[in-house]
């Protein structure tokens, strides 16, 4: 069976009776088995996926199937699915069965998607290489010695290696876009609040956003249409009307694009990525788009502000994992205080502990004003600067990551090096803007390269239409 890159293609074959959904699911099961060494899945939902596939096939034949009928999708292992285990790839939640489903899961099922399994990720979505998982590192299908990016590395590799048609990840500071870039896929981070966070295990609540990883812009558009919208369970989910994203894909116009000069001229940027982006800029100009280089003088503050704010929120969010309510519990503690200490020390990995400690420090008396409050002020300046740019420009262009995928083990021991890899992705996360990572061919080592476009708040329709034209 060939690799399918879009839902439309699969639906066409099913309608022509050249393919059935159970057969397609069996193919993906085989692909998962053949690619076990990539470690993309924490669990495959063999039974429930088969039941769903048979039921959806019957609905297709009866003409009553939903928009996503024919889509086999994986979900990141921090998204709750009722009666299924969810662990955030952490020992802390090993064996935890979710009593309810996330809003995004309910919306997938309502439109007849088949959920094939839960995908490996950095522990509690904290990491940029998918090496901090309790279940071990995920490997890039392009080169098994390289990382897939993180934290949604399993999601990106599952799509890259044809183990499912698409996948959901979560993006806090680039965790959908960077792995999509490292794996040659399309990764969309919607506007903050565009998709409900209800049922998503929290890392940093004012940043976390669910986003799709796909092989086609069209699939990203239809997934966003299904997932977006208000939710009574999540007060931060926007009540703004949800456009019919797929119908807007062919409405691309000539755009005015701002290129962040400091990102392109950064010494950290790999020469091959720079060359590929400059070539794309020249092509965009030749197509009639207006390209202007602009300065973003707050670039040096992005990573410090991001890590101060997200670790502070992580410290608060992860305080609930105490060995009492649920999750890992030390059975040898002699006192309540010792129970808390031992359970958390055993349940959390090193990177999660590092971020909890850093977050607790910046929130502590005497340091709150110097660090946390200052970072919030910087975030406001960043938001205002981006709003000013979008008064004049349609999109902002920048790299996704400073390098292509790097070797497993190269950066994980140096937290600062790993954190600086987020320098280009955290900007839309701090400002809340939608951003997309698009494939940009391969380098001389045959590793995927990528480019990032950021749009005005809630203008995913324009961003997706432009992306479709850019890749065509």
Secondary structure, 3 states (H helix, E strand, C coil): CCCCCCHHHHHHHHHCCCCCHHHHHHHHHHHHHHCHHHCCEEEECHHHHHHHHHHHHHHHHHCCCCCCCCCEEEEECCECCCCCECCCCCHHHCCCECCCCCHHHHHHHHCCCEEEEEECCCHHHCCCCCCCCCCCCCCECCECCECCCCCCHHHHHHHHCCCCCEEEEEECCCCCHHHHHHCCCEEEECCCCCECCCCECCCCCCCCEEEEEECCHHHHHHHHHHHECCECCECCCCCCCCCCHHHHCCCCCCCEEEEEHHHHCCCCCCHHHHHHHHHHHHHHHHCCCEEEEECCCCHHHHHHHHHHHHHHHHHHHHHHCCCCCCCCCCCCCCCHHHHHHHHHHHHCCHHHHHHHHHHHHHHCCCCHHHHHHHHHHHHHHHHHHHHHHHHHCCEEEECCCCCCCCECCCCCCCHHHHHHCCCCCHHHHHHCCCEEEEEEEECCCCCEEEEEEEECCCCHHHHHHHHHHHHC
